[in-house]
Amino acid sequence: MGASKGIGFATAKAFLCEGCKVAITARHKAELLEAADGLSEYGEVYAAVVDATDDQGVYRFAEEVCKKWRYIDCWINNVGTTGSKAGAEYTVSEIRFITDTCFTSAVIGCQAAFRCMKGRGGVIVNVSSLAARCPSAGRSTLYGPLKAAIVNLTTTMAGEYCADGIRVVCVMPGFTLTPLVKRNIPADELEYNSRGTLLRRLADPMEIARPIVFLASDAASYMTATAVEVSGGRAVTLNPSFAYDRKEKQGYVDRL
């Protein structure tokens, strides 16, 4: 779910490069068709316009894919929005919008996947965020709490679906250079986030996609009810510049 750009697009490409058939969705038809056209050079792609918050639309999509390819091995819930508020407080409609987009969509997606995987097995991957561990106040006040709910949902659904051979896992991406981030985040803020990351850079979408492919593979067959953070070491130490400062000082001494 959600693969017309960014992490979703990269993930679809990564699976195609592994020889998989991929079904993608998005709300906007033009963006979806453009993505499908670009991905088709890597393998077989099926695309459908779906609103991830529309339960019946999601269930129909899952049924269509099952009819087309007989089964679904892996389902990825990759839908979200930072949910900015217009004023100092959220309105009820704003709360409902971000909750439906970030959380309700994942619940619906898990249920749709279960309908197709029940009795056969499979893997559900929920895409959460570093914000689940390290929330952001202000512009995306509700984003972190709802992404934390995705981590909890992952564990809950893993407990409900395990008897049917279904693994449910989660990926928590850090700051990633998606088209949306490039368009909406100022350069100075991107630099600030980079300096707070041990690897001193933001992620390329494919660096999030590859761990998703791993979690869906047999190499991760004993992993379920777990969340894997892929953040480059963001906000994990109080002094993320320590090693860089030390290296710079040592280089100065060496030059002397």
N, C-alpha and C positions, 0 to 999 in steps of 0.2 A: 504494500500500500504506500503510495506517495513516492514516485520514482521518476518524475519528469526532469528533475535537476538535483544538484547537490549530492548529499550522501546517498539518497535513493537511487539516483542515476548511476553513480559510481558502483553501488552494490549490484545493481542489475548487470552492469558491464562485467564485474568481477565474476559473477555466477556464470554468465555466458561464456567467458573465457575458460571456465572449468568444464565446458561442454553441457551446461544445463539449458533447459528451455525456461524462459522467464515470462511471466505475466506481470504487467505494470499498470498502475492506475494513477490518475491525477484528476483534479476538478476541472482544469482548463484544457479544452480540447486541442487548441492550437499548440500549446506547450507539450502536451502528451504526444501528439502525432510527430512533432519535431524530435522528441526524445526517442520514440519508437523507431523512427527512420535512422537516427544516428546509431542506435543500438543494434539494428538489424544486420549490420555488417559483421557482428560478432556471433550471431546465432539466431535461433528462432524466438521471436518476440510476439506476444499477444498483448494488445493495449485496449483498455476500456475506461471511459470517463466514469468515475465513481467519486461521490462525496463520502469520505471515510466516516462521517458522523451519521450517515443515513443507513440504518441497520439493514433494511430490506435491499438496498442497493448493493451493500457489501456482501450479503448472503447470496444474492443473484450472481454476483461476480464470481464468488467461490464455486458455485454450482456450475457456471459456464466453463471455468477452468477445469474442473473435474470431468465434465463431459468431453472436453476437448482433448485432455491428456490423461484421463482416467483417474488420476490422483494428484495430490499436492504433497511434495516431500518437505518443503520448507515454506513457512509464511513469515513475512517480515512486517511488523507494524512500525512504520516510519512516518509519523504525522505529528506536526507540532507547530506552535506559534508562540512568540514571546508574549503576545497579548498586552500590548501597551494600553494604558488607560488614558482617556481623553483629559481628565482633570486630576485633582488630588486624590480622588477616591474612585474605585471601580463602581460602575453601575451594575445592576443585576444582569442586564443583557450582556455586558462585557464579561462578567464572571461566567455566565452560561456559555458564551462563545469559546473562551479559552479552555474551560473545563471539557466541553464537548470535543474540541479539537485535540487537546493534549491527552485526555484520559479516556473519555467515552469511546473514542475511536479505537483505542487499544483493546478495550473490553470487547467491543463488537468484533474486532479483528480476531482476537483469540477464540471467540465463540464460532466464528465462521470457519476458522482453521480446524477447530475440533470436529465440526460436523464432517469435514472431509477426511480427517486423519483417524477418527475413532475406529478402533479395531484393526488399524493397519500400522499406526505409528507415524512419527514425523517430528519436526522441530519448529518451534515458534520462537522468533527472535524479536524482542521488544527493544526499540531504540529509545533510550532515556537520554540523560545528559549529565555532564559533570555538575550541573546545577542541582542535581538531586543530593549531592554531598555538600556543595558549596553554593548556596543560593545567591541570587543577585537582587538587591533591594532597589526599588525605584522603577526603572523602565520595565522590568519583567518580574514584578513582585510575586505573582502567582505561578510563574513558570517553574521555579525550583520546587515548590511544594507538590505540584502536579507531576513533575518528573520523578520526584521521590516516590509518589504513589505508583508510578509505573514499575519501579524496582520491587515494591511490595506486591504489586499485582503479579509480577513474574513468579515470585515465590509461591503465591497463593494458587495460581493456575498450574504451576508445576506439581503442587500437591494434589490438585483435582484431576489432572490428566495423566499422571504417571502410570496408572494401571493399564492404560491403552497404549503404552510404549511411546508416549509423546514427551519430549523434552521441551522445557520452556526456559529460555535464557535471556539475558539482557546485556546490552552494550551501552556504556555511558561515555559518549564522545566529549572531548574538550572543545575548545574554540577551533572551528574548522572553516577554511576559506571556501565557503559555498558562495554561489552568486548572490544569495540574500545577504550574507554577511558583508561581502564586498560592497554591496549597494547601500546598506543601511548603517554600518558601523564606521565612525570616523577613523582616519588613519592613526591619530594619536592614541585612540583607545585600543586599536589593534596592537600598536607598539607596546602599550602598557601591559596588555595581556600576554604578549610574547615574552616580556621581561620577567613576568611572574611565573613563567613555565621553565622547568629545568632544561628542556631541549631548545629553549630560546626561539621558538617559532610556532606558528599555527599549523594545524594539520591540513594536509591535502585530503580531499574526500576519499580517495582510494585507500588512505591509511586507516580509515574507519571501516571501509568496505571489506578489506581483507580479513580483519578479525571476525566480522560477521560471517563470512564464508567459512572460516575455521570453525566457529561455534556450530554451524549447520552441518559440518562434515562428520564423518565417522571418527576423525582424529579427536573429536570432543565428545565421544559417545558416553562418557561417564560424567558429563557436566550437565546439571540441570539445577533450577532454582538458584542461579548464581548471576551476579552482575559483574561484568568485566569493564573496568575503567580504561579508556584509551585517550588520555589527556596530555601526554607528553610531560607529565609531572607538574601539572598546574596546581598551585596553592597547596603544596604538600610539605614545604619547609618555610620557616620564617625568613630565611635568607637565601632565596633562590639564586642570587648573584655571587654567592660565596666562591664557588669553583672558578667562575669566570674572573673574579677579582684576583684570586690567588694566581691563576694562570698568567694574568696580565702583569702582576708584580714579579713573578718568576721570570717572565720574558724580559722585563726591564733589567733585572739583576744579571741575567745571562748576557745581555747586550753589553753590560759594563765589563 
